Amino acid sequence: MTQVIANPSPVTIGLDTGDRTTHYCVLDAARSVVARGSFPTTKSALSKALAPFPGSRVALEAGSQSPWMSRHLRNQGFEVHVVDPRRVQLIAKDPRKTDRRDAETLARLEAGMPELLGTIYHRGEQAQADLSIIRARDLLVRMRTMAVQQIRSFSKAFGVRLPSASTSAFPRRIAALAPSELQPAIKPLLDLIVDLSRRIREYERGLEQVAKERYPEIAVLLQVRGVGPVTATALVLSIEDPKRFADSRRVGSWLGLCPRNHASGDSDPELRVSKAGDGYLRRLLVQCAHYILGPFGEDCDLRRFGMRLAARGGRGAKKRAAVAVARKLAVLLHRLWRNGLAYEPLHQAERQAARPAV
């Protein structure tokens, strides 16, 4: 027999049950979070945590703890919904996937809880066109890199290890060092590298003109040594409106530079970064982080932070430090852009030094 509640509560509580700890989240009638927390998975702790919300609707997945929890909550006057975990997974992965089912699921989610669907921000036409210049330049840079690597590979097969050289100087230095037998194959590639370098410089001059005419705020980002015009322009064009992020720290997760989460019950493993968002902009910021941490990086808060992480050692310590610096750099650039602040390389260090000793 189904229990009928005359005046259902507008409050909804979700329980993520673990053998030792249970997490809860409370939503009001407008589906806004009004409370969240955790408690030991016991009857007394359950009653105490949910006592401020009598008669609420409680949802929890079926599991080893759900039988006694559902009975206990119903006896205390709560409306309990024990959820089939397989149906929850269908939101992310439907084993009987069709376009018609996808459309129905999308409509139901939009009508019920649209916040589950997220929001995609499309930039304006002008910003998209200007960003295409950066993407086209990146394509030429990758083509030039592939040509250089191919020439080195050809030469290595003939027992010749070509010396290090900058990309711009590579054709001039390598032309006479490559084996004579390879000249018919290498000469057109060297000419291609020269042509690509010329076109890349043309793109860069065009970007400078675009930044000067339409995006003067880029100059604020260029205060950070290690951030070049390409990275600054790509960041401004990708975000377009700095007010999209009320908190600058959200830029790091938007770019996929924050660790993924997969906590379940008492398990909360340490995972790699999510790599969500714009992969190209993320790659540019990581390159800037490597410069900041490299031999030519200036002394600043970002460099000191990265050096401390790298000094911990362990597998991939330097790479993890670069990713962490890239995340902080993204946050810093957004904050400088949004507030129009002057960049202080050692702002945090000076604040700590000014604090009175305890």
ZAMARGU-4260 file (C-alpha; in steps of 0.2 Angstrom, whole numbers, plus 5000, padded with zeros to 4 digits):
<rodrens>
0) 5000/5000/5000 | 5007/5017/4995 | 5009/5030/5008 | 5000/5046/5004 | 5007/5063/5011
5) 4994/5076/5011 | 5006/5091/5011 | 5022/5086/5003 | 5037/5095/5008 | 5046/5107/4995
10) 5063/5101/5001 | 5072/5087/4992 | 5086/5077/5000 | 5099/5066/4991 | 5109/5053/5000
15) 5125/5046/4994 | 5127/5031/5005 | 5143/5022/5010 | 5147/5009/5022 | 5155/5021/5034
20) 5150/5038/5029 | 5134/5045/5020 | 5134/5062/5011 | 5118/5072/5009 | 5113/5087/4999
25) 5097/5097/5002 | 5088/5107/4989 | 5073/5119/4991 | 5058/5121/4980 | 5068/5131/4968
30) 5081/5117/4967 | 5094/5128/4975 | 5107/5120/4987 | 5102/5125/5005 | 5113/5112/5015
35) 5125/5099/5012 | 5137/5088/5023 | 5140/5071/5029 | 5137/5059/5044 | 5142/5042/5050
40) 5130/5028/5042 | 5121/5025/5058 | 5103/5027/5063 | 5106/5040/5077 | 5117/5050/5065
45) 5105/5049/5051 | 5091/5055/5062 | 5101/5070/5069 | 5107/5076/5051 | 5089/5076/5044
50) 5080/5082/5059 | 5080/5100/5053 | 5070/5095/5037 | 5055/5085/5044 | 5043/5077/5031
55) 5055/5080/5016 | 5057/5069/5001 | 5073/5058/5002 | 5081/5049/4987 | 5094/5036/4989
60) 5101/5022/4978 | 5097/5004/4982 | 5111/4996/4990 | 5117/4986/5006 | 5112/5000/5017
65) 5096/5006/5009 | 5083/4993/5017 | 5086/4999/5035 | 5088/5017/5030 | 5072/5018/5020
70) 5062/5009/5034 | 5069/5021/5047 | 5066/5036/5037 | 5048/5031/5033 | 5045/5028/5052
75) 5050/5046/5055 | 5038/5053/5043 | 5050/5056/5028 | 5044/5052/5010 | 5057/5040/5003
80) 5061/5036/4985 | 5074/5021/4984 | 5081/5024/4966 | 5086/5010/4954 | 5105/5013/4951
85) 5103/5006/4934 | 5091/5020/4929 | 5103/5033/4936 | 5116/5027/4925 | 5105/5028/4910
90) 5106/5047/4911 | 5124/5046/4905 | 5124/5029/4895 | 5108/5021/4888 | 5111/5003/4882
95) 5096/5005/4870 | 5102/5022/4863 | 5092/5029/4848 | 5090/5047/4842 | 5072/5047/4847
100) 5076/5041/4865 | 5089/5054/4866 | 5077/5068/4861 | 5064/5062/4874 | 5078/5061/4888
105) 5084/5078/4883 | 5066/5085/4884 | 5062/5077/4901 | 5078/5083/4908 | 5075/5100/4902
110) 5057/5100/4909 | 5063/5093/4926 | 5080/5098/4930 | 5088/5108/4916 | 5103/5112/4927
115) 5109/5094/4924 | 5112/5098/4906 | 5124/5112/4908 | 5126/5127/4897 | 5137/5130/4881
120) 5143/5147/4878 | 5145/5152/4859 | 5156/5167/4856 | 5152/5180/4843 | 5156/5180/4825
125) 5170/5192/4826 | 5178/5184/4840 | 5176/5167/4831 | 5184/5174/4815 | 5199/5181/4825
130) 5201/5165/4834 | 5202/5156/4817 | 5218/5166/4814 | 5226/5158/4829 | 5220/5141/4825
135) 5227/5143/4807 | 5244/5148/4814 | 5244/5133/4825 | 5241/5122/4810 | 5256/5129/4801
140) 5267/5128/4817 | 5262/5109/4819 | 5266/5106/4800 | 5283/5115/4802 | 5287/5104/4817
145) 5282/5088/4808 | 5294/5093/4793 | 5308/5096/4805 | 5306/5079/4814 | 5304/5070/4797
150) 5321/5077/4791 | 5329/5072/4808 | 5322/5055/4806 | 5328/5053/4788 | 5346/5058/4793
155) 5346/5047/4808 | 5343/5032/4797 | 5359/5036/4788 | 5369/5038/4804 | 5369/5057/4805
160) 5362/5065/4820 | 5358/5083/4817 | 5363/5096/4830 | 5350/5106/4839 | 5344/5122/4831
165) 5330/5134/4832 | 5316/5131/4820 | 5320/5148/4811 | 5338/5143/4809 | 5335/5125/4805
170) 5335/5126/4786 | 5351/5136/4785 | 5361/5125/4798 | 5355/5108/4792 | 5356/5110/4773
175) 5375/5107/4772 | 5375/5094/4786 | 5362/5082/4779 | 5368/5067/4769 | 5370/5070/4751
180) 5360/5055/4746 | 5345/5063/4755 | 5346/5080/4747 | 5332/5076/4734 | 5320/5072/4749
185) 5326/5085/4761 | 5328/5100/4750 | 5309/5102/4746 | 5306/5100/4765 | 5318/5114/4770
190) 5310/5125/4757 | 5293/5121/4765 | 5300/5125/4782 | 5306/5142/4776 | 5289/5146/4768
195) 5279/5140/4783 | 5290/5152/4794 | 5286/5166/4783 | 5268/5163/4784 | 5268/5161/4803
200) 5276/5178/4805 | 5262/5185/4794 | 5249/5178/4805 | 5258/5185/4820 | 5259/5202/4813
205) 5240/5201/4809 | 5236/5195/4827 | 5246/5210/4834 | 5235/5222/4823 | 5219/5213/4828
210) 5224/5214/4847 | 5228/5233/4845 | 5212/5237/4836 | 5199/5226/4845 | 5206/5219/4861
215) 5216/5232/4870 | 5214/5222/4886 | 5227/5210/4880 | 5240/5222/4886 | 5235/5218/4904
220) 5239/5200/4902 | 5256/5203/4894 | 5262/5210/4910 | 5265/5192/4915 | 5282/5187/4909
225) 5281/5170/4900 | 5264/5175/4892 | 5265/5180/4874 | 5253/5188/4862 | 5247/5172/4855
230) 5242/5165/4872 | 5235/5181/4878 | 5224/5183/4863 | 5218/5165/4863 | 5213/5167/4881
235) 5203/5183/4878 | 5195/5176/4862 | 5190/5159/4870 | 5182/5167/4885 | 5177/5183/4877
240) 5167/5190/4892 | 5177/5189/4908 | 5161/5191/4918 | 5156/5173/4913 | 5166/5167/4928
245) 5161/5176/4944 | 5175/5167/4953 | 5192/5166/4943 | 5196/5149/4951 | 5183/5141/4940
250) 5193/5145/4924 | 5205/5131/4929 | 5192/5118/4929 | 5184/5125/4913 | 5200/5122/4905
255) 5202/5104/4911 | 5217/5108/4922 | 5209/5102/4939 | 5209/5084/4944 | 5194/5073/4940
260) 5183/5067/4954 | 5177/5049/4956 | 5172/5048/4975 | 5161/5033/4980 | 5157/5028/4998
265) 5173/5029/5007 | 5184/5029/4991 | 5191/5045/4985 | 5205/5041/4973 | 5218/5054/4967
270) 5215/5056/4948 | 5223/5065/4933 | 5216/5081/4927 | 5200/5081/4917 | 5207/5088/4901
275) 5190/5095/4898 | 5187/5111/4888 | 5198/5119/4875 | 5213/5108/4873 | 5223/5121/4862
280) 5222/5135/4875 | 5226/5122/4889 | 5242/5117/4879 | 5247/5136/4877 | 5245/5138/4896
285) 5256/5123/4900 | 5269/5129/4888 | 5269/5146/4897 | 5271/5136/4913 | 5286/5127/4907
290) 5294/5144/4902 | 5290/5151/4920 | 5298/5136/4928 | 5313/5135/4916 | 5330/5144/4916
295) 5323/5160/4909 | 5308/5162/4920 | 5308/5177/4932 | 5306/5175/4951 | 5288/5176/4955
300) 5274/5168/4965 | 5270/5156/4951 | 5288/5150/4949 | 5291/5148/4968 | 5274/5138/4969
305) 5279/5127/4955 | 5297/5124/4961 | 5290/5119/4978 | 5279/5106/4970 | 5293/5099/4959
310) 5305/5098/4974 | 5293/5085/4981 | 5300/5073/4969 | 5291/5057/4963 | 5285/5051/4947
315) 5281/5065/4935 | 5284/5078/4948 | 5290/5091/4935 | 5275/5088/4924 | 5263/5089/4938
320) 5271/5105/4944 | 5269/5113/4926 | 5250/5108/4925 | 5248/5116/4943 | 5257/5132/4937
325) 5246/5132/4921 | 5230/5131/4932 | 5236/5145/4943 | 5241/5155/4928 | 5224/5154/4920
330) 5216/5160/4936 | 5229/5175/4938 | 5226/5180/4920 | 5207/5180/4921 | 5208/5190/4937
335) 5220/5203/4930 | 5209/5204/4914 | 5192/5206/4924 | 5199/5219/4937 | 5212/5228/4926
340) 5225/5226/4939 | 5243/5229/4938 | 5253/5213/4940 | 5264/5210/4955 | 5276/5195/4952
345) 5279/5193/4971 | 5262/5199/4978 | 5259/5183/4989 | 5278/5183/4995 | 5277/5201/5000
350) 5261/5198/5009 | 5268/5184/5019 | 5284/5193/5023 | 5273/5208/5030 | 5264/5197/5042
355) 5270/5199/5060 | 5279/5184/5067 | 5269/5173/5079
</rodrens>
